[in-house]
Amino acid sequence: MTEALAAALAAEEAAIYAYGLIGVRLTARAEVTAARAAELEHRERRDWLINQIAALKSSSGPLPAGYTLPFPVTDRDSALDLAIKIEDGVAQSWRPVLGVTENDDRTTALAALTDAAVRAVRWRRLNAVAPLTMAFPGRAG
Amino acid sequence: MVLTGAVRMSEVGHTRRWVLGAGLMLTGGLAGCGSDADSPTPVDALQPLLDEALTLAIAYDRAILSLPDLATRLSPLAADHRAHAAELATLIGRTTPTSASASSPASAMSAGATADEVIAAFQTAEQSAAKNAVAACRATTALRAGTVGSIAACRATHVEALR
């Protein structure tokens, strides 16, 4: 269980880092607001995961010293592409949590997966990426 | 299961909500009855989710036939539901039914509905379907939770895609 939670935590930490970069490349007020809201949601999910891991009397391991971006983020389009990639990755990290949780905790994990998938759709729409949806959000490949 | 806003249908005098709801209930009911009659095996807990996926896929197909301008927008959503049906059939251990139900909801929507009305009806249907999938994910086994969760998330993304 801890392994799945730790992987989700790592993805949420990466998302928080990424949105710091994404935000500075966006200029439209609605996009900046959406990026800030997304970052806040990722912080809330991170805190929930930290509490869950602490309750298991376990450790998530050290955070990486830095992150390597999958591509340079130099403008709005690349910032939106990164947002899509980040949210898809976060969704993937939460899916294994579903199988190791039950009841309210599973519902929380599903909400995290779903929220990431919905944000990815919004970013795809803003960057004119089609199709907007995928059949199995959170499934790798 | 409430699926749509209440838009009056001129010829038949029923609201679209009524027709859509009846269509889905009939489809689910028939699936359950058929299983009970043909086999002593109990209906799998995910069978209603499979039935709902097929019904929605068929509804999208029929809406596209009626309003071809919506094809680009709706076809990917239909394909998602078909993928869900196939995956669920594998999980359940059954063959995916391929025939269209005469009572599927888009046959009602094609009766003079505008594109905006059809989109609004599908938004409501997807919201309801997403709630059903969330409940199914909460109740299912650890082994199935990932797949059912992805289906729930996908249905939620459909609501967003239809905005």
Interface residues (C-beta under 8 A of the other chain):
Chain A: A91 R95 P96 L98 G99 V100 N103 R106 T107 A109 L110 L113 T114 A117 V118 A120 V121 R122 R125 A130 P131 L132 T133 M134 A135 F136 P137 G138 R139
Chain B: P76 L77 A79 D80 A83 H84 E87 V134 C137 R138 A142 L143 A145 G146 T147 G149 S150 I151 A152 A153 C154 A156 T157 H158 E160 A161
